[in-house]
Amino acid sequence: RTEGRLLKIRKMQGWTSPLLKIRFELTDEELLIYRPDGQKFLTFIETENKAAEAQKRAEMLEAKLRELGVDVNNLA
């Protein structure tokens, strides 16, 4: 944005937002977006997969605690 107008980004490959400090990389298949610290933002699918893995792990830990006689509904 310059003087209240949006300007077209001519070369998106490797472009970094001056305001947000996020970097864009365009491949043949997708647009990758990197945080200011250099780590890639996760895609929606990657985020969903991580959430599912975390849920599965929590359920396994809860089952193990029950095996050990811990009341998982009364943890403080």
N, CA, C and O atoms as a Maestro MAE file, in Angstrom:
{
 s_m_m2io_version
 :::
 2.0.0
}

f_m_ct {
 s_m_title
 :::
 protein
 m_atom[304] {
  # First column is atom index #
  i_m_mmod_type
  r_m_x_coord
  r_m_y_coord
  r_m_z_coord
  i_m_residue_number
  s_m_chain_name
  s_m_pdb_residue_name
  s_m_pdb_atom_name
  i_m_atomic_number
  :::
  1 25 0.857 -1.168 0.000 1 A "ARG " " N  " 7
  2 3 0.000 0.000 0.000 1 A "ARG " " CA " 6
  3 2 0.903 1.230 0.000 1 A "ARG " " C  " 6
  4 15 1.814 1.352 0.819 1 A "ARG " " O  " 8
  5 25 0.634 2.121 -0.919 2 A "THR " " N  " 7
  6 3 1.361 3.376 -0.999 2 A "THR " " CA " 6
  7 2 0.349 4.494 -1.211 2 A "THR " " C  " 6
  8 15 -0.461 4.454 -2.137 2 A "THR " " O  " 8
  9 25 0.409 5.471 -0.355 3 A "GLU " " N  " 7
  10 3 -0.507 6.612 -0.425 3 A "GLU " " CA " 6
  11 2 -1.960 6.162 -0.506 3 A "GLU " " C  " 6
  12 15 -2.751 6.711 -1.273 3 A "GLU " " O  " 8
  13 25 -2.297 5.160 0.291 4 A "GLY " " N  " 7
  14 3 -3.667 4.678 0.359 4 A "GLY " " CA " 6
  15 2 -4.078 3.771 -0.782 4 A "GLY " " C  " 6
  16 15 -5.238 3.363 -0.842 4 A "GLY " " O  " 8
  17 25 -3.177 3.440 -1.688 5 A "ARG " " N  " 7
  18 3 -3.490 2.577 -2.822 5 A "ARG " " CA " 6
  19 2 -2.719 1.267 -2.709 5 A "ARG " " C  " 6
  20 15 -1.577 1.239 -2.250 5 A "ARG " " O  " 8
  21 25 -3.360 0.190 -3.132 6 A "LEU " " N  " 7
  22 3 -2.681 -1.101 -3.153 6 A "LEU " " CA " 6
  23 2 -1.855 -1.207 -4.424 6 A "LEU " " C  " 6
  24 15 -2.328 -0.899 -5.518 6 A "LEU " " O  " 8
  25 25 -0.628 -1.642 -4.264 7 A "LEU " " N  " 7
  26 3 0.263 -1.820 -5.404 7 A "LEU " " CA " 6
  27 2 0.443 -3.306 -5.673 7 A "LEU " " C  " 6
  28 15 0.511 -4.108 -4.742 7 A "LEU " " O  " 8
  29 25 0.520 -3.668 -6.946 8 A "LYS " " N  " 7
  30 3 0.736 -5.054 -7.333 8 A "LYS " " CA " 6
  31 2 2.170 -5.457 -6.998 8 A "LYS " " C  " 6
  32 15 3.116 -4.714 -7.259 8 A "LYS " " O  " 8
  33 25 2.310 -6.633 -6.421 9 A "ILE " " N  " 7
  34 3 3.640 -7.168 -6.137 9 A "ILE " " CA " 6
  35 2 4.114 -7.855 -7.405 9 A "ILE " " C  " 6
  36 15 3.567 -8.884 -7.803 9 A "ILE " " O  " 8
  37 25 5.111 -7.298 -8.027 10 A "ARG " " N  " 7
  38 3 5.577 -7.805 -9.325 10 A "ARG " " CA " 6
  39 2 6.268 -9.162 -9.188 10 A "ARG " " C  " 6
  40 15 6.037 -10.062 -9.996 10 A "ARG " " O  " 8
  41 25 7.107 -9.308 -8.178 11 A "LYS " " N  " 7
  42 3 7.860 -10.557 -8.004 11 A "LYS " " CA " 6
  43 2 7.557 -11.102 -6.611 11 A "LYS " " C  " 6
  44 15 8.113 -10.646 -5.613 11 A "LYS " " O  " 8
  45 25 6.668 -12.084 -6.569 12 A "MET " " N  " 7
  46 3 6.240 -12.650 -5.291 12 A "MET " " CA " 6
  47 2 7.305 -13.560 -4.691 12 A "MET " " C  " 6
  48 15 7.406 -13.657 -3.468 12 A "MET " " O  " 8
  49 25 8.099 -14.225 -5.518 13 A "GLN " " N  " 7
  50 3 9.096 -15.177 -5.045 13 A "GLN " " CA " 6
  51 2 10.084 -14.489 -4.102 13 A "GLN " " C  " 6
  52 15 10.826 -13.596 -4.511 13 A "GLN " " O  " 8
  53 25 10.085 -14.912 -2.843 14 A "GLY " " N  " 7
  54 3 11.017 -14.369 -1.870 14 A "GLY " " CA " 6
  55 2 10.617 -13.017 -1.309 14 A "GLY " " C  " 6
  56 15 11.385 -12.411 -0.560 14 A "GLY " " O  " 8
  57 25 9.433 -12.530 -1.653 15 A "TRP " " N  " 7
  58 3 9.001 -11.217 -1.180 15 A "TRP " " CA " 6
  59 2 8.682 -11.277 0.305 15 A "TRP " " C  " 6
  60 15 8.063 -12.234 0.770 15 A "TRP " " O  " 8
  61 25 9.102 -10.261 1.053 16 A "THR " " N  " 7
  62 3 8.826 -10.165 2.484 16 A "THR " " CA " 6
  63 2 7.970 -8.939 2.746 16 A "THR " " C  " 6
  64 15 8.275 -7.838 2.287 16 A "THR " " O  " 8
  65 25 6.903 -9.144 3.486 17 A "SER " " N  " 7
  66 3 6.020 -8.037 3.833 17 A "SER " " CA " 6
  67 2 6.754 -7.080 4.758 17 A "SER " " C  " 6
  68 15 7.260 -7.502 5.798 17 A "SER " " O  " 8
  69 25 6.824 -5.804 4.404 18 A "PRO " " N  " 7
  70 3 7.512 -4.853 5.272 18 A "PRO " " CA " 6
  71 2 6.787 -4.642 6.605 18 A "PRO " " C  " 6
  72 15 7.420 -4.305 7.606 18 A "PRO " " O  " 8
  73 25 5.475 -4.838 6.623 19 A "LEU " " N  " 7
  74 3 4.711 -4.629 7.849 19 A "LEU " " CA " 6
  75 2 4.708 -5.879 8.732 19 A "LEU " " C  " 6
  76 15 4.995 -5.797 9.927 19 A "LEU " " O  " 8
  77 25 4.388 -7.022 8.150 20 A "LEU " " N  " 7
  78 3 4.257 -8.257 8.925 20 A "LEU " " CA " 6
  79 2 5.546 -9.048 9.054 20 A "LEU " " C  " 6
  80 15 5.670 -9.907 9.927 20 A "LEU " " O  " 8
  81 25 6.509 -8.758 8.182 21 A "LYS " " N  " 7
  82 3 7.809 -9.450 8.172 21 A "LYS " " CA " 6
  83 2 7.668 -10.932 7.855 21 A "LYS " " C  " 6
  84 15 8.493 -11.742 8.278 21 A "LYS " " O  " 8
  85 25 6.620 -11.290 7.109 22 A "ILE " " N  " 7
  86 3 6.474 -12.671 6.663 22 A "ILE " " CA " 6
  87 2 6.948 -12.764 5.211 22 A "ILE " " C  " 6
  88 15 6.795 -11.826 4.428 22 A "ILE " " O  " 8
  89 25 7.526 -13.917 4.874 23 A "ARG " " N  " 7
  90 3 8.122 -14.112 3.550 23 A "ARG " " CA " 6
  91 2 7.298 -15.108 2.750 23 A "ARG " " C  " 6
  92 15 6.775 -16.079 3.296 23 A "ARG " " O  " 8
  93 25 7.188 -14.859 1.467 24 A "PHE " " N  " 7
  94 3 6.413 -15.693 0.564 24 A "PHE " " CA " 6
  95 2 7.336 -16.386 -0.426 24 A "PHE " " C  " 6
  96 15 8.222 -15.760 -1.007 24 A "PHE " " O  " 8
  97 25 7.123 -17.689 -0.614 25 A "GLU " " N  " 7
  98 3 7.873 -18.473 -1.596 25 A "GLU " " CA " 6
  99 2 6.851 -19.185 -2.474 25 A "GLU " " C  " 6
  100 15 5.994 -19.912 -1.973 25 A "GLU " " O  " 8
  101 25 6.944 -18.977 -3.758 26 A "LEU " " N  " 7
  102 3 6.023 -19.580 -4.697 26 A "LEU " " CA " 6
  103 2 6.713 -20.743 -5.399 26 A "LEU " " C  " 6
  104 15 7.743 -20.567 -6.050 26 A "LEU " " O  " 8
  105 25 6.129 -21.943 -5.258 27 A "THR " " N  " 7
  106 3 6.659 -23.116 -5.951 27 A "THR " " CA " 6
  107 2 5.711 -23.445 -7.111 27 A "THR " " C  " 6
  108 15 4.714 -22.753 -7.317 27 A "THR " " O  " 8
  109 25 6.023 -24.484 -7.850 28 A "ASP " " N  " 7
  110 3 5.134 -24.900 -8.934 28 A "ASP " " CA " 6
  111 2 3.790 -25.390 -8.404 28 A "ASP " " C  " 6
  112 15 2.788 -25.365 -9.120 28 A "ASP " " O  " 8
  113 25 3.770 -25.836 -7.150 29 A "GLU " " N  " 7
  114 3 2.571 -26.466 -6.604 29 A "GLU " " CA " 6
  115 2 1.836 -25.646 -5.545 29 A "GLU " " C  " 6
  116 15 0.630 -25.812 -5.361 29 A "GLU " " O  " 8
  117 25 2.559 -24.759 -4.845 30 A "GLU " " N  " 7
  118 3 1.896 -24.067 -3.740 30 A "GLU " " CA " 6
  119 2 2.620 -22.784 -3.359 30 A "GLU " " C  " 6
  120 15 3.744 -22.519 -3.786 30 A "GLU " " O  " 8
  121 25 1.942 -22.014 -2.553 31 A "LEU " " N  " 7
  122 3 2.514 -20.804 -1.984 31 A "LEU " " CA " 6
  123 2 2.891 -21.114 -0.543 31 A "LEU " " C  " 6
  124 15 2.027 -21.472 0.258 31 A "LEU " " O  " 8
  125 25 4.163 -20.982 -0.207 32 A "LEU " " N  " 7
  126 3 4.637 -21.213 1.154 32 A "LEU " " CA " 6
  127 2 4.809 -19.863 1.832 32 A "LEU " " C  " 6
  128 15 5.275 -18.904 1.218 32 A "LEU " " O  " 8
  129 25 4.432 -19.796 3.090 33 A "ILE " " N  " 7
  130 3 4.529 -18.546 3.837 33 A "ILE " " CA " 6
  131 2 5.350 -18.823 5.093 33 A "ILE " " C  " 6
  132 15 5.088 -19.777 5.825 33 A "ILE " " O  " 8
  133 25 6.341 -17.976 5.325 34 A "TYR " " N  " 7
  134 3 7.265 -18.150 6.448 34 A "TYR " " CA " 6
  135 2 7.100 -17.035 7.464 34 A "TYR " " C  " 6
  136 15 6.932 -15.868 7.110 34 A "TYR " " O  " 8
  137 25 7.151 -17.413 8.728 35 A "ARG " " N  " 7
  138 3 7.052 -16.459 9.834 35 A "ARG " " CA " 6
  139 2 8.317 -15.607 9.900 35 A "ARG " " C  " 6
  140 15 9.321 -15.934 9.267 35 A "ARG " " O  " 8
  141 25 8.272 -14.528 10.656 36 A "PRO " " N  " 7
  142 3 9.465 -13.692 10.794 36 A "PRO " " CA " 6
  143 2 10.682 -14.444 11.335 36 A "PRO " " C  " 6
  144 15 11.818 -14.063 11.050 36 A "PRO " " O  " 8
  145 25 10.454 -15.517 12.117 37 A "ASP " " N  " 7
  146 3 11.576 -16.291 12.653 37 A "ASP " " CA " 6
  147 2 12.083 -17.339 11.665 37 A "ASP " " C  " 6
  148 15 12.989 -18.105 11.993 37 A "ASP " " O  " 8
  149 25 11.509 -17.384 10.460 38 A "GLY " " N  " 7
  150 3 11.971 -18.296 9.428 38 A "GLY " " CA " 6
  151 2 11.227 -19.617 9.366 38 A "GLY " " C  " 6
  152 15 11.409 -20.380 8.417 38 A "GLY " " O  " 8
  153 25 10.390 -19.905 10.359 39 A "GLN " " N  " 7
  154 3 9.639 -21.163 10.337 39 A "GLN " " CA " 6
  155 2 8.446 -21.033 9.398 39 A "GLN " " C  " 6
  156 15 7.833 -19.970 9.292 39 A "GLN " " O  " 8
  157 25 8.127 -22.140 8.716 40 A "LYS " " N  " 7
  158 3 7.016 -22.139 7.770 40 A "LYS " " CA " 6
  159 2 5.690 -22.187 8.524 40 A "LYS " " C  " 6
  160 15 5.536 -22.951 9.477 40 A "LYS " " O  " 8
  161 25 4.732 -21.363 8.089 41 A "PHE " " N  " 7
  162 3 3.381 -21.479 8.606 41 A "PHE " " CA " 6
  163 2 2.836 -22.829 8.163 41 A "PHE " " C  " 6
  164 15 3.076 -23.261 7.035 41 A "PHE " " O  " 8
  165 25 2.110 -23.486 9.041 42 A "LEU " " N  " 7
  166 3 1.507 -24.770 8.694 42 A "LEU " " CA " 6
  167 2 0.286 -24.548 7.805 42 A "LEU " " C  " 6
  168 15 -0.416 -23.544 7.932 42 A "LEU " " O  " 8
  169 25 0.047 -25.492 6.913 43 A "THR " " N  " 7
  170 3 -1.169 -25.450 6.113 43 A "THR " " CA " 6
  171 2 -2.330 -25.906 6.997 43 A "THR " " C  " 6
  172 15 -2.123 -26.410 8.101 43 A "THR " " O  " 8
  173 25 -3.543 -25.723 6.500 44 A "PHE " " N  " 7
  174 3 -4.718 -26.163 7.240 44 A "PHE " " CA " 6
  175 2 -4.642 -27.664 7.502 44 A "PHE " " C  " 6
  176 15 -4.934 -28.117 8.608 44 A "PHE " " O  " 8
  177 25 -4.251 -28.435 6.492 45 A "ILE " " N  " 7
  178 3 -4.168 -29.897 6.637 45 A "ILE " " CA " 6
  179 2 -3.110 -30.274 7.663 45 A "ILE " " C  " 6
  180 15 -3.336 -31.163 8.485 45 A "ILE " " O  " 8
  181 25 -1.957 -29.610 7.625 46 A "GLU " " N  " 7
  182 3 -0.901 -29.895 8.606 46 A "GLU " " CA " 6
  183 2 -1.381 -29.582 10.020 46 A "GLU " " C  " 6
  184 15 -1.092 -30.327 10.956 46 A "GLU " " O  " 8
  185 25 -2.107 -28.492 10.172 47 A "THR " " N  " 7
  186 3 -2.638 -28.111 11.486 47 A "THR " " CA " 6
  187 2 -3.653 -29.143 11.972 47 A "THR " " C  " 6
  188 15 -3.638 -29.531 13.141 47 A "THR " " O  " 8
  189 25 -4.530 -29.585 11.081 48 A "GLU " " N  " 7
  190 3 -5.511 -30.603 11.438 48 A "GLU " " CA " 6
  191 2 -4.832 -31.911 11.836 48 A "GLU " " C  " 6
  192 15 -5.240 -32.552 12.804 48 A "GLU " " O  " 8
  193 25 -3.798 -32.309 11.095 49 A "ASN " " N  " 7
  194 3 -3.077 -33.546 11.416 49 A "ASN " " CA " 6
  195 2 -2.406 -33.458 12.774 49 A "ASN " " C  " 6
  196 15 -2.454 -34.410 13.553 49 A "ASN " " O  " 8
  197 25 -1.779 -32.323 13.068 50 A "LYS " " N  " 7
  198 3 -1.130 -32.151 14.379 50 A "LYS " " CA " 6
  199 2 -2.155 -32.203 15.506 50 A "LYS " " C  " 6
  200 15 -1.899 -32.791 16.558 50 A "LYS " " O  " 8
  201 25 -3.312 -31.590 15.286 51 A "ALA " " N  " 7
  202 3 -4.369 -31.617 16.302 51 A "ALA " " CA " 6
  203 2 -4.859 -33.042 16.528 51 A "ALA " " C  " 6
  204 15 -5.081 -33.446 17.669 51 A "ALA " " O  " 8
  205 25 -5.029 -33.802 15.457 52 A "ALA " " N  " 7
  206 3 -5.483 -35.195 15.584 52 A "ALA " " CA " 6
  207 2 -4.443 -36.038 16.321 52 A "ALA " " C  " 6
  208 15 -4.795 -36.873 17.154 52 A "ALA " " O  " 8
  209 25 -3.165 -35.818 16.015 53 A "GLU " " N  " 7
  210 3 -2.093 -36.546 16.710 53 A "GLU " " CA " 6
  211 2 -2.085 -36.203 18.196 53 A "GLU " " C  " 6
  212 15 -1.926 -37.088 19.037 53 A "GLU " " O  " 8
  213 25 -2.256 -34.932 18.519 54 A "ALA " " N  " 7
  214 3 -2.267 -34.504 19.923 54 A "ALA " " CA " 6
  215 2 -3.461 -35.110 20.665 54 A "ALA " " C  " 6
  216 15 -3.333 -35.526 21.816 54 A "ALA " " O  " 8
  217 25 -4.610 -35.159 20.009 55 A "GLN " " N  " 7
  218 3 -5.802 -35.749 20.620 55 A "GLN " " CA " 6
  219 2 -5.592 -37.237 20.886 55 A "GLN " " C  " 6
  220 15 -5.954 -37.741 21.949 55 A "GLN " " O  " 8
  221 25 -5.008 -37.935 19.918 56 A "LYS " " N  " 7
  222 3 -4.741 -39.368 20.075 56 A "LYS " " CA " 6
  223 2 -3.776 -39.611 21.236 56 A "LYS " " C  " 6
  224 15 -3.977 -40.522 22.039 56 A "LYS " " O  " 8
  225 25 -2.732 -38.792 21.316 57 A "ARG " " N  " 7
  226 3 -1.760 -38.924 22.407 57 A "ARG " " CA " 6
  227 2 -2.414 -38.659 23.761 57 A "ARG " " C  " 6
  228 15 -2.158 -39.381 24.726 57 A "ARG " " O  " 8
  229 25 -3.253 -37.634 23.838 58 A "ALA " " N  " 7
  230 3 -3.947 -37.321 25.089 58 A "ALA " " CA " 6
  231 2 -4.830 -38.492 25.523 58 A "ALA " " C  " 6
  232 15 -4.885 -38.836 26.704 58 A "ALA " " O  " 8
  233 25 -5.511 -39.092 24.565 59 A "GLU " " N  " 7
  234 3 -6.366 -40.239 24.886 59 A "GLU " " CA " 6
  235 2 -5.548 -41.433 25.382 59 A "GLU " " C  " 6
  236 15 -5.963 -42.137 26.302 59 A "GLU " " O  " 8
  237 25 -4.387 -41.654 24.768 60 A "MET " " N  " 7
  238 3 -3.517 -42.750 25.206 60 A "MET " " CA " 6
  239 2 -2.984 -42.490 26.621 60 A "MET " " C  " 6
  240 15 -2.931 -43.405 27.443 60 A "MET " " O  " 8
  241 25 -2.595 -41.257 26.899 61 A "LEU " " N  " 7
  242 3 -2.097 -40.917 28.231 61 A "LEU " " CA " 6
  243 2 -3.191 -41.040 29.281 61 A "LEU " " C  " 6
  244 15 -2.955 -41.504 30.397 61 A "LEU " " O  " 8
  245 25 -4.394 -40.615 28.903 62 A "GLU " " N  " 7
  246 3 -5.525 -40.732 29.826 62 A "GLU " " CA " 6
  247 2 -5.801 -42.206 30.149 62 A "GLU " " C  " 6
  248 15 -6.062 -42.550 31.302 62 A "GLU " " O  " 8
  249 25 -5.743 -43.061 29.145 63 A "ALA " " N  " 7
  250 3 -5.963 -44.491 29.360 63 A "ALA " " CA " 6
  251 2 -4.873 -45.065 30.267 63 A "ALA " " C  " 6
  252 15 -5.164 -45.881 31.142 63 A "ALA " " O  " 8
  253 25 -3.650 -44.657 30.070 64 A "LYS " " N  " 7
  254 3 -2.541 -45.144 30.898 64 A "LYS " " CA " 6
  255 2 -2.714 -44.707 32.355 64 A "LYS " " C  " 6
  256 15 -2.481 -45.487 33.279 64 A "LYS " " O  " 8
  257 25 -3.127 -43.453 32.547 65 A "LEU " " N  " 7
  258 3 -3.369 -42.969 33.911 65 A "LEU " " CA " 6
  259 2 -4.475 -43.780 34.588 65 A "LEU " " C  " 6
  260 15 -4.375 -44.109 35.770 65 A "LEU " " O  " 8
  261 25 -5.518 -44.095 33.841 66 A "ARG " " N  " 7
  262 3 -6.602 -44.911 34.406 66 A "ARG " " CA " 6
  263 2 -6.081 -46.299 34.804 66 A "ARG " " C  " 6
  264 15 -6.459 -46.835 35.846 66 A "ARG " " O  " 8
  265 25 -5.206 -46.875 33.960 67 A "GLU " " N  " 7
  266 3 -4.599 -48.169 34.285 67 A "GLU " " CA " 6
  267 2 -3.831 -48.099 35.602 67 A "GLU " " C  " 6
  268 15 -3.788 -49.071 36.355 67 A "GLU " " O  " 8
  269 25 -3.228 -46.950 35.873 68 A "LEU " " N  " 7
  270 3 -2.446 -46.753 37.092 68 A "LEU " " CA " 6
  271 2 -3.305 -46.349 38.283 68 A "LEU " " C  " 6
  272 15 -2.790 -46.108 39.375 68 A "LEU " " O  " 8
  273 25 -4.612 -46.276 38.068 69 A "GLY " " N  " 7
  274 3 -5.541 -45.978 39.151 69 A "GLY " " CA " 6
  275 2 -5.748 -44.503 39.405 69 A "GLY " " C  " 6
  276 15 -6.257 -44.125 40.461 69 A "GLY " " O  " 8
  277 25 -5.368 -43.664 38.468 70 A "VAL " " N  " 7
  278 3 -5.541 -42.225 38.626 70 A "VAL " " CA " 6
  279 2 -6.920 -41.826 38.107 70 A "VAL " " C  " 6
  280 15 -7.317 -42.197 37.003 70 A "VAL " " O  " 8
  281 25 -7.643 -41.057 38.932 71 A "ASP " " N  " 7
  282 3 -8.950 -40.531 38.508 71 A "ASP " " CA " 6
  283 2 -8.691 -39.304 37.633 71 A "ASP " " C  " 6
  284 15 -8.420 -38.217 38.144 71 A "ASP " " O  " 8
  285 25 -8.776 -39.484 36.326 72 A "VAL " " N  " 7
  286 3 -8.433 -38.398 35.397 72 A "VAL " " CA " 6
  287 2 -9.473 -37.277 35.404 72 A "VAL " " C  " 6
  288 15 -9.219 -36.193 34.879 72 A "VAL " " O  " 8
  289 25 -10.640 -37.532 35.993 73 A "ASN " " N  " 7
  290 3 -11.674 -36.485 36.073 73 A "ASN " " CA " 6
  291 2 -11.496 -35.611 37.305 73 A "ASN " " C  " 6
  292 15 -12.223 -34.636 37.495 73 A "ASN " " O  " 8
  293 25 -10.533 -35.962 38.135 74 A "ASN " " N  " 7
  294 3 -10.329 -35.211 39.366 74 A "ASN " " CA " 6
  295 2 -8.867 -34.789 39.515 74 A "ASN " " C  " 6
  296 15 -8.287 -34.905 40.594 74 A "ASN " " O  " 8
  297 25 -8.279 -34.299 38.426 75 A "LEU " " N  " 7
  298 3 -6.897 -33.837 38.467 75 A "LEU " " CA " 6
  299 2 -6.880 -32.342 38.769 75 A "LEU " " C  " 6
  300 15 -7.699 -31.575 38.261 75 A "LEU " " O  " 8
  301 25 -5.933 -31.955 39.601 76 A "ALA " " N  " 7
  302 3 -5.841 -30.531 39.934 76 A "ALA " " CA " 6
  303 2 -4.534 -29.961 39.456 76 A "ALA " " C  " 6
  304 15 -4.273 -28.773 39.644 76 A "ALA " " O  " 8
  :::
 }
 m_bond[303] {
  # First column is bond index #
  i_m_from
  i_m_to
  i_m_order
  :::
  1 1 2 1
  2 2 3 1
  3 3 4 2
  4 3 5 1
  5 5 6 1
  6 6 7 1
  7 7 8 2
  8 7 9 1
  9 9 10 1
  10 10 11 1
  11 11 12 2
  12 11 13 1
  13 13 14 1
  14 14 15 1
  15 15 16 2
  16 15 17 1
  17 17 18 1
  18 18 19 1
  19 19 20 2
  20 19 21 1
  21 21 22 1
  22 22 23 1
  23 23 24 2
  24 23 25 1
  25 25 26 1
  26 26 27 1
  27 27 28 2
  28 27 29 1
  29 29 30 1
  30 30 31 1
  31 31 32 2
  32 31 33 1
  33 33 34 1
  34 34 35 1
  35 35 36 2
  36 35 37 1
  37 37 38 1
  38 38 39 1
  39 39 40 2
  40 39 41 1
  41 41 42 1
  42 42 43 1
  43 43 44 2
  44 43 45 1
  45 45 46 1
  46 46 47 1
  47 47 48 2
  48 47 49 1
  49 49 50 1
  50 50 51 1
  51 51 52 2
  52 51 53 1
  53 53 54 1
  54 54 55 1
  55 55 56 2
  56 55 57 1
  57 57 58 1
  58 58 59 1
  59 59 60 2
  60 59 61 1
  61 61 62 1
  62 62 63 1
  63 63 64 2
  64 63 65 1
  65 65 66 1
  66 66 67 1
  67 67 68 2
  68 67 69 1
  69 69 70 1
  70 70 71 1
  71 71 72 2
  72 71 73 1
  73 73 74 1
  74 74 75 1
  75 75 76 2
  76 75 77 1
  77 77 78 1
  78 78 79 1
  79 79 80 2
  80 79 81 1
  81 81 82 1
  82 82 83 1
  83 83 84 2
  84 83 85 1
  85 85 86 1
  86 86 87 1
  87 87 88 2
  88 87 89 1
  89 89 90 1
  90 90 91 1
  91 91 92 2
  92 91 93 1
  93 93 94 1
  94 94 95 1
  95 95 96 2
  96 95 97 1
  97 97 98 1
  98 98 99 1
  99 99 100 2
  100 99 101 1
  101 101 102 1
  102 102 103 1
  103 103 104 2
  104 103 105 1
  105 105 106 1
  106 106 107 1
  107 107 108 2
  108 107 109 1
  109 109 110 1
  110 110 111 1
  111 111 112 2
  112 111 113 1
  113 113 114 1
  114 114 115 1
  115 115 116 2
  116 115 117 1
  117 117 118 1
  118 118 119 1
  119 119 120 2
  120 119 121 1
  121 121 122 1
  122 122 123 1
  123 123 124 2
  124 123 125 1
  125 125 126 1
  126 126 127 1
  127 127 128 2
  128 127 129 1
  129 129 130 1
  130 130 131 1
  131 131 132 2
  132 131 133 1
  133 133 134 1
  134 134 135 1
  135 135 136 2
  136 135 137 1
  137 137 138 1
  138 138 139 1
  139 139 140 2
  140 139 141 1
  141 141 142 1
  142 142 143 1
  143 143 144 2
  144 143 145 1
  145 145 146 1
  146 146 147 1
  147 147 148 2
  148 147 149 1
  149 149 150 1
  150 150 151 1
  151 151 152 2
  152 151 153 1
  153 153 154 1
  154 154 155 1
  155 155 156 2
  156 155 157 1
  157 157 158 1
  158 158 159 1
  159 159 160 2
  160 159 161 1
  161 161 162 1
  162 162 163 1
  163 163 164 2
  164 163 165 1
  165 165 166 1
  166 166 167 1
  167 167 168 2
  168 167 169 1
  169 169 170 1
  170 170 171 1
  171 171 172 2
  172 171 173 1
  173 173 174 1
  174 174 175 1
  175 175 176 2
  176 175 177 1
  177 177 178 1
  178 178 179 1
  179 179 180 2
  180 179 181 1
  181 181 182 1
  182 182 183 1
  183 183 184 2
  184 183 185 1
  185 185 186 1
  186 186 187 1
  187 187 188 2
  188 187 189 1
  189 189 190 1
  190 190 191 1
  191 191 192 2
  192 191 193 1
  193 193 194 1
  194 194 195 1
  195 195 196 2
  196 195 197 1
  197 197 198 1
  198 198 199 1
  199 199 200 2
  200 199 201 1
  201 201 202 1
  202 202 203 1
  203 203 204 2
  204 203 205 1
  205 205 206 1
  206 206 207 1
  207 207 208 2
  208 207 209 1
  209 209 210 1
  210 210 211 1
  211 211 212 2
  212 211 213 1
  213 213 214 1
  214 214 215 1
  215 215 216 2
  216 215 217 1
  217 217 218 1
  218 218 219 1
  219 219 220 2
  220 219 221 1
  221 221 222 1
  222 222 223 1
  223 223 224 2
  224 223 225 1
  225 225 226 1
  226 226 227 1
  227 227 228 2
  228 227 229 1
  229 229 230 1
  230 230 231 1
  231 231 232 2
  232 231 233 1
  233 233 234 1
  234 234 235 1
  235 235 236 2
  236 235 237 1
  237 237 238 1
  238 238 239 1
  239 239 240 2
  240 239 241 1
  241 241 242 1
  242 242 243 1
  243 243 244 2
  244 243 245 1
  245 245 246 1
  246 246 247 1
  247 247 248 2
  248 247 249 1
  249 249 250 1
  250 250 251 1
  251 251 252 2
  252 251 253 1
  253 253 254 1
  254 254 255 1
  255 255 256 2
  256 255 257 1
  257 257 258 1
  258 258 259 1
  259 259 260 2
  260 259 261 1
  261 261 262 1
  262 262 263 1
  263 263 264 2
  264 263 265 1
  265 265 266 1
  266 266 267 1
  267 267 268 2
  268 267 269 1
  269 269 270 1
  270 270 271 1
  271 271 272 2
  272 271 273 1
  273 273 274 1
  274 274 275 1
  275 275 276 2
  276 275 277 1
  277 277 278 1
  278 278 279 1
  279 279 280 2
  280 279 281 1
  281 281 282 1
  282 282 283 1
  283 283 284 2
  284 283 285 1
  285 285 286 1
  286 286 287 1
  287 287 288 2
  288 287 289 1
  289 289 290 1
  290 290 291 1
  291 291 292 2
  292 291 293 1
  293 293 294 1
  294 294 295 1
  295 295 296 2
  296 295 297 1
  297 297 298 1
  298 298 299 1
  299 299 300 2
  300 299 301 1
  301 301 302 1
  302 302 303 1
  303 303 304 2
  :::
 }
}
